[in-house]
Amino acid sequence: MLFDCRTTQERDSGIEAAIAAVQRGDLVVLPTDTLYGLGADAFKSWSVSALLTAKGRRNPPPVLVGTRATLDGLVFGLPKVAGDLVDAFWPGPLTIVVEQAPSLQWDLGEEMDGTVAVRMPLHPVALEVLRETGPMAVSSANKTTQAPASTAEQAREIFGYSVSVYLEAGQLPGSVASTIVDVTGDVPRVLRVGAVSLEQLREVAPGTIGPDDWGPVESGAAAPGAAEESAGGVGAGAAASAPGEPESEQ
């Protein structure tokens, strides 16, 4: 079912329906501050599997959270510089790759290597849903290699009845994917340049390693294929991916 979140009544009903859908293990499409995301409960393996099947991908999707505190429960330990970046750019278009807590009981897909990409989006609808559902695996609302959907209605044309709830917020202002920063090493390393520039990152973390320091990175521009995964960040295992890792995220 599609709910138009631009009206108060449907917004409230839609958010309630989306929360219930995620809690029972269904897929939902929701707006973020970059692009529309296809989401599932990160702790329900069958839901994540359904998301990957719907997308036509195997790599682990990123995880979106609704509060800063939620991040602390997902990581093994958050370096000070990572905390500084989060404080400066969350909620917003910054995805950080961190070492996940070993106690986490989840299965985000193939090629998990003990890291996870996490972001807190700056969109009121997404935040309301996430604060009730907890962490969600979220990938851009499109089939792999195709352009991201620009509305929930377009996403419905792609996924049909495989998604239980679509939250419509119209055309989103964000057309640039999130910047992805690996904070698992001694210094932050940019995996993809996106909405947060390298200069902005270095104002907070002066030692950040940029694209010119270690090789080409993928642009965050939302072009077909290149920004195909623009809803979250890179998937778990991003820290070990090549500079232009295969499926860019939100």
C-alpha positions in Angstrom: 0.0 0.0 0.0 1.2 3.5 -0.8 0.8 6.4 1.7 1.3 10.0 0.7 3.3 11.4 3.6 2.8 15.0 2.3 -0.6 14.9 4.0 -0.9 14.7 7.8 -3.4 11.9 7.9 -1.7 9.6 5.5 1.7 10.4 6.9 0.7 9.2 10.4 -1.1 6.1 9.0 1.8 5.4 6.7 4.5 5.6 9.3 2.4 3.3 11.6 1.9 0.8 8.8 5.6 0.9 7.9 6.7 0.3 11.4 4.3 -2.7 11.7 5.5 -4.1 8.4 9.2 -3.9 9.3 8.4 -5.5 12.7 6.7 -8.5 11.0 9.5 -8.9 8.5 8.1 -7.2 5.4 9.9 -4.9 3.1 9.1 -1.1 2.9 10.1 1.8 0.8 10.8 5.0 2.6 12.3 8.5 1.8 15.7 9.6 3.0 17.6 12.8 2.6 19.3 11.5 -0.5 17.1 8.9 -2.3 14.3 6.5 -1.6 15.4 3.4 0.2 14.2 -0.2 0.2 14.3 -1.3 3.8 14.1 -4.4 6.1 14.6 -5.2 9.7 18.4 -5.7 10.0 18.0 -8.4 12.6 15.6 -10.6 10.5 17.7 -12.6 8.2 14.8 -13.6 6.0 13.8 -10.0 5.6 17.4 -9.0 4.5 17.4 -12.0 2.2 14.2 -10.8 0.6 15.7 -7.3 0.2 18.7 -8.7 -1.6 16.6 -10.8 -3.8 14.3 -7.9 -4.7 17.4 -5.8 -5.5 19.2 -8.5 -7.4 22.4 -8.2 -5.3 24.4 -10.2 -2.9 26.6 -7.7 -1.1 25.5 -6.7 2.4 23.4 -3.5 2.5 24.2 -0.6 4.8 22.3 -0.1 8.0 20.3 3.1 8.8 19.7 4.1 12.4 17.3 6.6 14.0 19.4 7.8 16.9 23.1 8.5 17.6 22.8 6.1 20.7 21.8 3.2 18.4 25.2 3.4 16.8 27.0 2.7 20.1 25.1 -0.6 20.3 26.3 -1.8 16.9 30.0 -1.1 17.1 32.9 -2.9 18.8 34.4 0.4 19.7 33.9 3.9 18.2 37.2 5.8 17.6 37.2 9.4 18.8 37.6 10.7 15.3 34.6 8.6 14.2 32.6 10.2 17.0 33.7 13.6 16.0 32.6 13.0 12.4 29.2 11.7 13.5 28.7 14.6 15.8 29.5 17.0 12.9 27.5 15.4 10.1 24.7 13.3 11.6 21.9 13.2 10.9 23.0 13.7 7.3 24.7 12.3 4.2 27.7 10.7 5.9 28.1 6.9 6.0 30.8 5.5 8.3 32.2 2.0 8.0 32.9 0.6 11.5 33.9 -2.6 13.2 30.6 -4.2 14.3 30.1 -5.6 17.7 30.9 -9.3 17.7 27.8 -10.0 19.8 25.5 -8.9 17.0 23.2 -11.7 15.8 22.5 -10.7 12.2 23.1 -11.9 8.7 23.3 -9.0 6.2 24.4 -11.2 3.3 27.5 -12.6 1.7 31.0 -11.3 2.2 30.6 -10.0 5.7 34.0 -9.3 7.2 33.2 -7.9 10.6 32.5 -4.3 9.4 29.2 -2.6 8.7 28.3 0.7 7.0 26.0 2.9 9.2 24.2 6.2 8.5 21.6 8.3 10.2 19.5 10.0 7.5 18.2 13.6 7.8 14.6 13.0 6.9 11.7 13.2 9.4 9.7 10.3 8.0 12.7 8.0 7.9 13.7 9.0 11.4 10.3 8.4 12.9 10.2 4.9 11.4 13.8 4.0 12.5 13.3 5.2 16.0 10.5 2.6 16.4 11.9 -0.2 14.4 15.6 0.0 15.4 18.4 -0.6 12.8 17.2 -1.3 9.3 19.1 -2.7 6.4 18.4 -0.2 3.6 19.5 -0.1 0.0 18.4 2.3 -2.7 15.0 1.6 -4.2 15.9 0.2 -7.6 17.2 -3.0 -9.2 20.9 -3.4 -9.3 22.5 -1.5 -12.3 19.3 0.6 -12.8 18.7 4.2 -11.8 17.3 4.8 -8.3 13.5 5.6 -8.1 12.9 9.3 -7.6 9.5 8.7 -5.9 7.7 6.0 -4.0 5.3 5.6 -6.9 8.3 4.8 -9.2 9.6 2.3 -6.6 6.2 0.6 -6.6 6.4 0.2 -10.4 9.7 -1.6 -9.8 8.9 -3.8 -6.8 5.1 -4.2 -6.8 3.7 -6.5 -4.2 7.2 -7.6 -2.9 7.0 -4.5 -0.8 4.2 -4.1 1.7 4.4 -0.3 2.4 5.5 2.6 0.2 5.9 6.0 1.9 5.6 8.8 -0.7 7.3 12.1 0.0 7.5 13.4 -3.6 10.7 14.3 -5.4 13.5 14.4 -2.9 16.0 17.3 -2.8 19.1 15.1 -2.5 20.6 14.1 -5.8 24.1 13.3 -4.4 24.9 10.1 -2.5 26.4 10.1 0.9 30.1 10.3 1.5 31.5 7.0 2.8 34.3 7.1 5.3 36.1 4.0 6.6 37.0 4.6 10.3 38.3 1.1 11.1 41.9 2.1 10.6 44.3 4.5 12.3 43.0 7.5 10.3 39.7 8.0 8.4 39.8 6.9 4.8 37.3 8.2 2.2 35.8 5.3 0.2 33.5 7.6 -1.8 33.2 11.3 -2.2 29.6 12.4 -1.9 27.5 15.1 -0.3 30.1 15.8 2.4 33.3 17.1 0.8 36.8 16.1 1.7 37.4 19.7 2.8 34.5 19.5 5.2 35.7 16.2 6.6 39.2 17.5 7.1 37.8 20.5 9.1 36.7 17.9 11.7 39.3 15.2 11.1 42.5 16.8 9.6 44.2 13.5 9.0 41.5 12.1 6.7 42.9 10.3 3.7 41.3 11.5 0.5 40.9 10.0 -3.0 44.2 11.4 -4.3 46.0 9.8 -1.4 45.2 6.2 -2.2 43.5 6.0 -5.6 40.3 6.9 -7.5 37.0 6.8 -5.7 33.5 6.7 -7.0 31.6 10.0 -7.3 28.5 10.3 -5.2 26.5 11.8 -8.1 23.2 9.9 -8.5 23.7 8.6 -12.0 22.3 5.3 -13.3 24.5 2.4 -12.0 27.2 4.6 -10.4 25.0 5.8 -7.5 22.8 2.8 -7.7 22.9 2.1 -4.0 22.4 5.7 -2.9 20.1 4.9 0.1 22.5 4.0 2.8 26.3 3.6 2.4 28.4 0.7 1.2 27.6 -2.7 2.6 29.3 -4.5 5.4 32.8 -5.4 4.2 33.3 -1.9 2.7 36.6 -1.4 4.4 38.0 -4.2 2.3 36.4 -3.1 -1.0 38.2 -1.5 -3.9 38.2 2.3 -4.0 35.3 2.4 -6.5 33.4 -0.4 -4.7 30.9 -2.1 -6.8 27.5 -0.9 -5.6 27.5 2.6 -4.1 25.0 3.4 -1.4 23.0 6.3 -0.3 
